[in-house]
């Protein structure tokens, strides 16, 4: 188990790097740790990265590929706080993940689950993400 934590710790450290490329890598690496509260908090920060849209896009893509309710909820939390530009890049990242059609059902199912979330902002954002997933299938 210790080697798994070191991967988490390294990714958490990279998330605050001044290098956008390292933050992109952190977003990809942390996507597999969505159930760890500390990682989840950092992932929302990466989804809303103010310095580089590549970090937003690739972190959203990594989380959409994971496709679990927990992963999609983090995207929804970011969508709820995002400005229009960030929202466009979040959508692009989700779209990138869903272009390989195997990912679409997971995200759609996660959004259906999040439609019952306790937080109103998450429910609204999940509806947006669900619409993005529908657009991808057309």
TANOR-V37510 format. One record per residue. N is the residue number from 1. RES is the residue in one letter. PHI is phi in whole degrees, -180 to 180 (* if undefined). PSI is psi in radians with two decimals (none if undefined). D_FIRST is the distance of its C-alpha to the first C-alpha in whole Angstrom. Layout:
n = {N,N}
res = {RES,RES}
phi = {PHI,PHI}
psi = {PSI,PSI}
d_first = {D_FIRST,D_FIRST}
//
This chain:
n = {1,2,3,4,5,6,7,8,9,10,11,12,13,14,15,16,17,18,19,20,21,22,23,24,25,26,27,28,29,30,31,32,33,34,35,36,37,38,39,40,41,42,43,44,45,46,47,48,49,50,51,52,53,54,55,56,57,58,59,60,61,62,63,64,65,66,67,68,69,70,71,72,73,74,75,76,77,78,79,80,81,82,83,84,85,86,87,88,89,90,91,92,93,94,95,96,97,98,99,100,101,102,103,104,105,106,107,108,109,110,111,112,113,114,115,116,117,118,119,120,121,122,123,124,125,126,127,128,129,130,131,132,133,134,135,136,137,138}
res = {X,X,X,X,X,X,X,X,X,X,X,X,X,X,X,X,X,X,X,X,X,X,X,X,X,X,X,X,X,X,X,X,X,X,X,X,X,X,X,X,X,X,X,X,X,X,X,X,X,X,X,X,X,X,X,X,X,X,X,X,X,X,X,X,X,X,X,X,X,X,X,X,X,X,X,X,X,X,X,X,X,X,X,X,X,X,X,X,X,X,X,X,X,X,X,X,X,X,X,X,X,X,X,X,X,X,X,X,X,X,X,X,X,X,X,X,X,X,X,X,X,X,X,X,X,X,X,X,X,X,X,X,X,X,X,X,X,X}
phi = {*,-56,-67,-68,-64,-64,-64,-64,-62,-64,-66,-63,-66,-65,-62,-104,-68,-68,-84,-61,-64,-70,-67,-60,-62,-61,-61,-66,-69,-75,-57,-83,-115,-59,-84,-93,-51,-63,-68,-60,-62,-66,-61,-62,-62,-69,-62,-107,-54,-84,-95,-148,-68,-62,-66,-59,-62,-76,-69,-62,-62,-61,-69,-65,-67,-62,72,-78,-57,-61,-69,-69,-63,-64,-63,-62,-60,-68,-59,-63,-103,-72,-82,-60,-64,-62,-61,-60,-75,-63,-62,-62,-63,-62,-60,-55,-70,-86,-60,-77,-52,-62,-83,-61,-59,-61,-66,-62,-66,-64,-64,-61,-65,-72,-62,-107,-62,-66,-90,-58,-62,-68,-60,-65,-65,-63,-64,-62,-64,-61,-65,-62,-64,-62,-58,-67,-78,-73}
psi = {-0.60,-0.65,-0.48,-0.73,-0.66,-0.59,-0.73,-0.83,-0.71,-0.75,-0.69,-0.69,-0.73,-0.49,-0.43,0.25,2.54,-0.28,2.11,-0.61,-0.65,-0.63,-0.64,-0.82,-0.71,-0.76,-0.75,-0.79,-0.67,-0.33,-0.49,-0.03,0.52,-0.41,-0.06,2.02,-0.72,-0.72,-0.71,-0.77,-0.77,-0.67,-0.72,-0.68,-0.70,-0.64,-0.50,0.47,2.13,-0.26,-0.49,2.14,-0.40,-0.61,-0.79,-0.90,-0.84,-0.51,-0.73,-0.73,-0.80,-0.75,-0.69,-0.59,-0.64,-0.83,0.10,2.88,-0.76,-0.72,-0.79,-0.53,-0.64,-0.71,-0.73,-0.73,-0.71,-0.75,-0.68,-0.51,-0.18,2.60,3.09,-0.73,-0.82,-0.71,-0.68,-0.72,-0.57,-0.77,-0.74,-0.74,-0.77,-0.77,-0.77,-0.73,-0.61,-0.22,-0.63,1.76,-0.37,-0.40,-0.34,-0.85,-0.67,-0.81,-0.74,-0.75,-0.69,-0.71,-0.70,-0.71,-0.73,-0.26,-0.29,0.23,2.66,-0.55,2.18,-0.74,-0.65,-0.74,-0.78,-0.79,-0.65,-0.62,-0.69,-0.83,-0.67,-0.70,-0.68,-0.73,-0.71,-0.74,-0.65,-0.56,-0.33,none}
d_first = {0,4,6,5,7,9,10,11,13,15,16,17,19,20,22,24,25,29,29,29,27,24,24,25,21,20,21,20,16,16,18,15,14,17,16,14,18,17,17,20,22,21,22,25,26,26,28,30,30,34,34,33,33,31,28,29,30,27,25,27,27,23,23,26,24,21,24,23,25,22,22,26,26,25,28,30,30,30,33,35,35,35,39,41,39,36,36,38,35,32,35,35,31,31,34,32,29,32,34,32,33,30,29,32,31,28,29,32,31,28,32,33,31,31,35,34,32,33,34,37,36,33,35,38,35,34,37,37,34,36,39,37,35,39,40,38,39,43}
//
